[in-house]
């Protein structure tokens, strides 16, 4: 099964999952680029899905 949209390496959860939210990629600082190429952490989007909240 393929995910739609596919997860990037920096994502902690699928978009829209309760307890998650969109955040700026920590590696490229939201630019989507690292060293002139697409950031591998966010897949070039500049955003990652992070777990939020606390327990």
Phi, psi and omega in degrees: 000135176259146180271145180231108356283158179292150178282146173265160181305331181275353180283137176263344182203165175289145176303137177091354179290133177305138181086012177231160179202162181279140180219164177289138178300129182287341183273318182256001180057034175089359181281334183083358182233143173221122179060033178083000179237166176301137177296130181285335182290316184253359181070021178088004181274335184083002183226147174230156176263120185246154170287138179235167179094185180209169184224000000 
